[in-house]
């Protein structure tokens, strides 16, 4: 539970009571904006003192006060471990490279993409995602760094094996844009939490010094639009669908149905939900 004061938590209690499975182990996560002096204030609800934590895991995803980096690093570690467990398949020369890549996308990359819609990406995490993907492809193609083969050549060999496809970072960005459109048009808890529309007084001015990137800050970066304009366009489903398609570098292929298309890299669960 992410709270900054007991009053806010008390206001949420009636609604939270309808979901007891989420409140039997409540904790508080430090809000770096309000806790500027590093002094933690005790919060008690119904006589129970909540614990201050900097990081916790909920539904398999890590939530931390420093943003999405711990979750992304954990996903990279889980993906690498899954790739290692299947090394017998990757080392089998009887299996075609195209089959290996499709197996990797289905069995390994799906682990990495879990809950990627909720990530806040920075330049550092984007580089880490790209590096992890290249390590996976090098493993499958039997390429080591001692071979002195560039990442561009690795991509070319991958394209030769399975054809034009969407790289992992683009998949993450596309899924987040689709999710942004979905929650913008919705009226549920996802919009309340992710767009920061919780009722109550809120300080609008952000602290001086370098600001932490917010979840919604990625949208203007990827679309080239101001956040307000992006939100208005996302409210119009068809226009936002075209915006997401234009910002994806993946080639489109037709033939699924009249007027329909899908990405060539159709290997991840949930890839084809409507934006």
DODRENMAR-981590 format. One record per residue (C-alpha): residue in three letters; x, y, z; residue number from 1. Coordinates in steps of 0.25 Angstrom, whole numbers. Layout:
N
{atom Ala, {X, Y, Z}, NUM}
...
//
This chain:
275
{atom Unk, {0, 0, 0}, 1}
{atom Unk, {6, 14, -4}, 2}
{atom Unk, {1, 24, 6}, 3}
{atom Unk, {6, 37, 11}, 4}
{atom Unk, {-3, 40, 23}, 5}
{atom Unk, {-12, 33, 31}, 6}
{atom Unk, {-24, 42, 27}, 7}
{atom Unk, {-22, 37, 13}, 8}
{atom Unk, {-22, 23, 17}, 9}
{atom Unk, {-34, 24, 25}, 10}
{atom Unk, {-42, 30, 14}, 11}
{atom Unk, {-38, 18, 6}, 12}
{atom Unk, {-42, 8, 16}, 13}
{atom Unk, {-57, 6, 13}, 14}
{atom Unk, {-54, 3, -2}, 15}
{atom Unk, {-42, -6, 2}, 16}
{atom Unk, {-51, -14, 12}, 17}
{atom Unk, {-58, -20, -1}, 18}
{atom Unk, {-44, -26, -5}, 19}
{atom Unk, {-39, -33, 8}, 20}
{atom Unk, {-29, -41, 1}, 21}
{atom Unk, {-21, -28, -2}, 22}
{atom Unk, {-22, -23, 12}, 23}
{atom Unk, {-18, -34, 21}, 24}
{atom Unk, {-4, -30, 20}, 25}
{atom Unk, {-4, -15, 18}, 26}
{atom Unk, {9, -8, 18}, 27}
{atom Unk, {14, 6, 15}, 28}
{atom Unk, {24, 10, 5}, 29}
{atom Unk, {32, 23, 7}, 30}
{atom Unk, {28, 35, -2}, 31}
{atom Unk, {41, 42, -6}, 32}
{atom Unk, {33, 55, -9}, 33}
{atom Unk, {27, 56, 5}, 34}
{atom Unk, {38, 50, 13}, 35}
{atom Unk, {49, 60, 9}, 36}
{atom Unk, {57, 59, 22}, 37}
{atom Unk, {57, 44, 23}, 38}
{atom Unk, {49, 44, 35}, 39}
{atom Unk, {38, 34, 35}, 40}
{atom Unk, {25, 37, 42}, 41}
{atom Unk, {17, 26, 49}, 42}
{atom Unk, {4, 23, 42}, 43}
{atom Unk, {-7, 15, 50}, 44}
{atom Unk, {-20, 10, 44}, 45}
{atom Unk, {-30, 3, 53}, 46}
{atom Unk, {-20, 2, 64}, 47}
{atom Unk, {-10, -5, 55}, 48}
{atom Unk, {4, 1, 52}, 49}
{atom Unk, {8, 0, 38}, 50}
{atom Unk, {22, -3, 34}, 51}
{atom Unk, {30, 7, 25}, 52}
{atom Unk, {37, -1, 14}, 53}
{atom Unk, {45, 4, 2}, 54}
{atom Unk, {42, -8, -7}, 55}
{atom Unk, {32, -19, -7}, 56}
{atom Unk, {26, -29, -17}, 57}
{atom Unk, {11, -30, -21}, 58}
{atom Unk, {6, -40, -31}, 59}
{atom Unk, {20, -44, -35}, 60}
{atom Unk, {24, -29, -38}, 61}
{atom Unk, {34, -21, -30}, 62}
{atom Unk, {29, -7, -26}, 63}
{atom Unk, {40, 2, -20}, 64}
{atom Unk, {41, 16, -16}, 65}
{atom Unk, {52, 18, -27}, 66}
{atom Unk, {44, 15, -38}, 67}
{atom Unk, {43, 3, -48}, 68}
{atom Unk, {58, 0, -49}, 69}
{atom Unk, {58, -11, -38}, 70}
{atom Unk, {46, -18, -45}, 71}
{atom Unk, {53, -17, -59}, 72}
{atom Unk, {66, -23, -53}, 73}
{atom Unk, {59, -34, -46}, 74}
{atom Unk, {51, -37, -59}, 75}
{atom Unk, {65, -38, -66}, 76}
{atom Unk, {70, -47, -56}, 77}
{atom Unk, {58, -56, -57}, 78}
{atom Unk, {59, -56, -72}, 79}
{atom Unk, {74, -60, -72}, 80}
{atom Unk, {71, -71, -62}, 81}
{atom Unk, {60, -76, -71}, 82}
{atom Unk, {69, -76, -83}, 83}
{atom Unk, {80, -83, -76}, 84}
{atom Unk, {70, -94, -72}, 85}
{atom Unk, {67, -97, -86}, 86}
{atom Unk, {81, -97, -91}, 87}
{atom Unk, {80, -112, -96}, 88}
{atom Unk, {70, -107, -106}, 89}
{atom Unk, {79, -95, -110}, 90}
{atom Unk, {91, -104, -112}, 91}
{atom Unk, {84, -114, -120}, 92}
{atom Unk, {88, -113, -135}, 93}
{atom Unk, {77, -121, -140}, 94}
{atom Unk, {67, -110, -136}, 95}
{atom Unk, {66, -99, -147}, 96}
{atom Unk, {70, -85, -142}, 97}
{atom Unk, {56, -80, -146}, 98}
{atom Unk, {50, -90, -137}, 99}
{atom Unk, {59, -86, -125}, 100}
{atom Unk, {56, -72, -127}, 101}
{atom Unk, {41, -74, -126}, 102}
{atom Unk, {43, -83, -114}, 103}
{atom Unk, {51, -72, -107}, 104}
{atom Unk, {40, -62, -110}, 105}
{atom Unk, {29, -71, -105}, 106}
{atom Unk, {36, -77, -93}, 107}
{atom Unk, {46, -67, -89}, 108}
{atom Unk, {42, -53, -93}, 109}
{atom Unk, {28, -55, -88}, 110}
{atom Unk, {34, -55, -74}, 111}
{atom Unk, {41, -42, -76}, 112}
{atom Unk, {29, -35, -82}, 113}
{atom Unk, {20, -38, -70}, 114}
{atom Unk, {14, -25, -65}, 115}
{atom Unk, {23, -16, -74}, 116}
{atom Unk, {12, -7, -77}, 117}
{atom Unk, {14, -1, -63}, 118}
{atom Unk, {29, 2, -64}, 119}
{atom Unk, {35, 16, -65}, 120}
{atom Unk, {46, 15, -75}, 121}
{atom Unk, {59, 23, -74}, 122}
{atom Unk, {71, 24, -84}, 123}
{atom Unk, {78, 14, -74}, 124}
{atom Unk, {67, 4, -73}, 125}
{atom Unk, {65, 4, -88}, 126}
{atom Unk, {80, 1, -91}, 127}
{atom Unk, {79, -10, -81}, 128}
{atom Unk, {67, -16, -88}, 129}
{atom Unk, {74, -15, -102}, 130}
{atom Unk, {86, -22, -96}, 131}
{atom Unk, {79, -33, -90}, 132}
{atom Unk, {72, -36, -103}, 133}
{atom Unk, {85, -36, -111}, 134}
{atom Unk, {91, -46, -100}, 135}
{atom Unk, {79, -55, -103}, 136}
{atom Unk, {80, -55, -118}, 137}
{atom Unk, {95, -57, -117}, 138}
{atom Unk, {93, -69, -108}, 139}
{atom Unk, {83, -75, -118}, 140}
{atom Unk, {91, -73, -130}, 141}
{atom Unk, {104, -78, -123}, 142}
{atom Unk, {111, -65, -124}, 143}
{atom Unk, {121, -61, -113}, 144}
{atom Unk, {127, -47, -111}, 145}
{atom Unk, {140, -53, -115}, 146}
{atom Unk, {135, -54, -129}, 147}
{atom Unk, {135, -39, -130}, 148}
{atom Unk, {121, -39, -137}, 149}
{atom Unk, {114, -26, -136}, 150}
{atom Unk, {99, -25, -130}, 151}
{atom Unk, {95, -20, -144}, 152}
{atom Unk, {100, -33, -150}, 153}
{atom Unk, {93, -41, -139}, 154}
{atom Unk, {80, -34, -143}, 155}
{atom Unk, {82, -37, -158}, 156}
{atom Unk, {84, -51, -155}, 157}
{atom Unk, {71, -51, -146}, 158}
{atom Unk, {63, -45, -157}, 159}
{atom Unk, {69, -55, -167}, 160}
{atom Unk, {64, -66, -158}, 161}
{atom Unk, {50, -61, -155}, 162}
{atom Unk, {48, -49, -164}, 163}
{atom Unk, {45, -35, -160}, 164}
{atom Unk, {40, -34, -145}, 165}
{atom Unk, {39, -24, -134}, 166}
{atom Unk, {50, -23, -124}, 167}
{atom Unk, {48, -25, -109}, 168}
{atom Unk, {49, -10, -106}, 169}
{atom Unk, {39, -6, -116}, 170}
{atom Unk, {29, -17, -111}, 171}
{atom Unk, {30, -11, -97}, 172}
{atom Unk, {27, 3, -102}, 173}
{atom Unk, {16, -1, -111}, 174}
{atom Unk, {9, -9, -100}, 175}
{atom Unk, {10, 3, -90}, 176}
{atom Unk, {4, 12, -101}, 177}
{atom Unk, {-7, 3, -103}, 178}
{atom Unk, {-9, 2, -88}, 179}
{atom Unk, {-9, 17, -87}, 180}
{atom Unk, {-20, 18, -97}, 181}
{atom Unk, {-28, 7, -89}, 182}
{atom Unk, {-27, 14, -76}, 183}
{atom Unk, {-29, 28, -82}, 184}
{atom Unk, {-43, 23, -87}, 185}
{atom Unk, {-46, 16, -74}, 186}
{atom Unk, {-52, 20, -61}, 187}
{atom Unk, {-47, 10, -52}, 188}
{atom Unk, {-36, 9, -41}, 189}
{atom Unk, {-25, 8, -52}, 190}
{atom Unk, {-27, 22, -57}, 191}
{atom Unk, {-28, 27, -43}, 192}
{atom Unk, {-15, 21, -38}, 193}
{atom Unk, {-7, 22, -51}, 194}
{atom Unk, {-11, 36, -55}, 195}
{atom Unk, {-11, 41, -41}, 196}
{atom Unk, {-25, 46, -39}, 197}
{atom Unk, {-27, 42, -25}, 198}
{atom Unk, {-37, 51, -18}, 199}
{atom Unk, {-31, 60, -7}, 200}
{atom Unk, {-21, 72, -7}, 201}
{atom Unk, {-9, 70, -14}, 202}
{atom Unk, {4, 79, -15}, 203}
{atom Unk, {5, 82, -30}, 204}
{atom Unk, {19, 88, -30}, 205}
{atom Unk, {30, 78, -31}, 206}
{atom Unk, {43, 78, -23}, 207}
{atom Unk, {55, 85, -28}, 208}
{atom Unk, {67, 77, -32}, 209}
{atom Unk, {67, 66, -42}, 210}
{atom Unk, {53, 60, -43}, 211}
{atom Unk, {49, 46, -43}, 212}
{atom Unk, {42, 42, -56}, 213}
{atom Unk, {28, 39, -55}, 214}
{atom Unk, {20, 28, -62}, 215}
{atom Unk, {13, 37, -71}, 216}
{atom Unk, {26, 45, -75}, 217}
{atom Unk, {29, 34, -85}, 218}
{atom Unk, {17, 37, -94}, 219}
{atom Unk, {21, 50, -99}, 220}
{atom Unk, {35, 45, -101}, 221}
{atom Unk, {30, 34, -110}, 222}
{atom Unk, {18, 41, -117}, 223}
{atom Unk, {24, 55, -119}, 224}
{atom Unk, {12, 61, -113}, 225}
{atom Unk, {9, 69, -100}, 226}
{atom Unk, {3, 60, -90}, 227}
{atom Unk, {-11, 67, -91}, 228}
{atom Unk, {-11, 65, -106}, 229}
{atom Unk, {-7, 51, -104}, 230}
{atom Unk, {-18, 49, -94}, 231}
{atom Unk, {-29, 55, -103}, 232}
{atom Unk, {-25, 47, -115}, 233}
{atom Unk, {-25, 34, -106}, 234}
{atom Unk, {-39, 37, -103}, 235}
{atom Unk, {-42, 34, -117}, 236}
{atom Unk, {-39, 20, -119}, 237}
{atom Unk, {-37, 19, -134}, 238}
{atom Unk, {-28, 31, -134}, 239}
{atom Unk, {-20, 25, -123}, 240}
{atom Unk, {-19, 12, -130}, 241}
{atom Unk, {-13, 18, -142}, 242}
{atom Unk, {-3, 26, -133}, 243}
{atom Unk, {2, 14, -127}, 244}
{atom Unk, {3, 7, -140}, 245}
{atom Unk, {11, 19, -146}, 246}
{atom Unk, {21, 19, -134}, 247}
{atom Unk, {24, 4, -135}, 248}
{atom Unk, {36, 1, -144}, 249}
{atom Unk, {31, -13, -147}, 250}
{atom Unk, {26, -16, -161}, 251}
{atom Unk, {12, -20, -163}, 252}
{atom Unk, {6, -32, -170}, 253}
{atom Unk, {-8, -34, -175}, 254}
{atom Unk, {-16, -46, -178}, 255}
{atom Unk, {-22, -49, -164}, 256}
{atom Unk, {-35, -43, -168}, 257}
{atom Unk, {-41, -32, -177}, 258}
{atom Unk, {-35, -19, -172}, 259}
{atom Unk, {-27, -25, -161}, 260}
{atom Unk, {-13, -26, -158}, 261}
{atom Unk, {-3, -31, -148}, 262}
{atom Unk, {12, -30, -145}, 263}
{atom Unk, {21, -40, -150}, 264}
{atom Unk, {27, -42, -137}, 265}
{atom Unk, {14, -49, -132}, 266}
{atom Unk, {20, -57, -121}, 267}
{atom Unk, {17, -51, -108}, 268}
{atom Unk, {4, -54, -100}, 269}
{atom Unk, {-5, -42, -100}, 270}
{atom Unk, {2, -35, -112}, 271}
{atom Unk, {-11, -33, -120}, 272}
{atom Unk, {-20, -27, -110}, 273}
{atom Unk, {-27, -15, -116}, 274}
{atom Unk, {-20, -2, -111}, 275}
//
